[in-house]
Amino acid sequence: MRGVRVTERGVEVLDVAEPTGDGARLTVRSASICGSDFALLAGGPMPFVLGHEFAGVLDDGTPVAVRPGATCGTCDCCTSGRAHLCRTMPDRVLGFALDGGMADEARVPDECLVPLPAGLRVEDASLVEPLAVSVHGLRLGGVTGGERVAVVGGGGIGLTAVAAAVSTGAEVGLVARYPHQMAAGERLGARPADGEYDIVVEAAGSESAMGTAAELCRPGATVVVLSTHYNLVPIPGIPSIVKELRYLWSFMYGVIPGGGRDLDTAASLLARNPEIAATLITHRFPLDDAAEAFRVAADRAAGAIKVVLEP
């Protein structure tokens, strides 16, 4: 079967072994490119298939999205309702340590399957994973509706944060680098950020974004960091001190106290609001064109937001 890997020549579609082992066999229908995939690309050749944002159909026809990280089930995090912080999960993440979803088929642990609600097309369901990242962060930040929420960053995570915040009834402002990102945010219900905010989502992963986030905060506000910082994170000192800002770090997605998962919330939101997928997915490519898909996804200035591969 076909699978996308990083080789000495970059992104290539190769003949790879069919997935084996425990878990359900999934025929992949959609796999989207994440910014973290470019970090893998920069690291050189990798011995696994890329893709941690994906969805497909089980052998019995059930459409599902995928939680890419399998947990051990026995560590203190797993047994205390914080399985997304499992101490050994990094060794079992599909698309980061094991074969992922940029392939014709994938093998997925049963615990990692997310059944799709009616109204959510499997071709759009690769967005369940990144949207769940934002759902989780906003839940940790205490967004329940009625707050003023700003989002700094107009990429995939920033715009899923806009969609998730708008769905709660919050008033949402956006700071984005490119006009097409700003237009997408406004289509999802945001306005250009202006004034002070109760909660600010940092979704760009840069020093300047951290500074902008602090500037937008009202005194006593919370900064929710959704972006991935690969180096030391510069915290703007004086604004953080004089406003007594709280910085809250959010990782992946988890179980909601009282029942449910952030992933299920994300899937339901996508089903209720098809405009999210229509806005975020700007390009679709067949699997054989993976190298071109990565080239397009890397050129944010040219209009790409989420680029999806469809085996």
Stockholm file with secondary structure:
# STOCKHOLM 1.0

chainA/1-311         MRGVRVTERGVEVLDVAEPTGDGARLTVRSASICGSDFALLAGGPMPFVLGHEFAGVLDDGTPVAVRPGATCGTCDCCTSGRAHLCRTMPDRVLGFALDGGMADEARVPDECLVPLPAGLRVEDASLVEPLAVSVHGLRLGGVTGGERVAVVGGGGIGLTAVAAAVSTGAEVGLVARYPHQMAAGERLGARPADGEYDIVVEAAGSESAMGTAAELCRPGATVVVLSTHYNLVPIPGIPSIVKELRYLWSFMYGVIPGGGRDLDTAASLLARNPEIAATLITHRFPLDDAAEAFRVAADRAAGAIKVVLEP
#=GR chainA/1-311 SS CEEEEEETTEEEEEECCCCCSSSEEEEEEEEECCHHHHHHHHTCCCSSCCCSEEEEEETTSCEEEECCBCCCSCSHHHHTTCGGGCTTGGGGBBTTTBCCSSBSEEEECGGGEEECCTTCCGGGGGGHHHHHHHHHHHHHHTCCSSSEEEEECCSHHHHHHHHHHHHHTCEEEEECSSHHHHHHHHHTTCEECCSCEEEEEECSCSHHHHHHHHHHEEEEEEEEECSCCSSCCCCCHHHHHHTTCEEEECCSCCBCTTSCBHHHHHHHHHHHCTHHHHHHEEEEEEGGGHHHHHHHHHCGGGTCSEEEEEC
#=GC SS_cons         CEEEEEETTEEEEEECCCCCSSSEEEEEEEEECCHHHHHHHHTCCCSSCCCSEEEEEETTSCEEEECCBCCCSCSHHHHTTCGGGCTTGGGGBBTTTBCCSSBSEEEECGGGEEECCTTCCGGGGGGHHHHHHHHHHHHHHTCCSSSEEEEECCSHHHHHHHHHHHHHTCEEEEECSSHHHHHHHHHTTCEECCSCEEEEEECSCSHHHHHHHHHHEEEEEEEEECSCCSSCCCCCHHHHHHTTCEEEECCSCCBCTTSCBHHHHHHHHHHHCTHHHHHHEEEEEEGGGHHHHHHHHHCGGGTCSEEEEEC
//
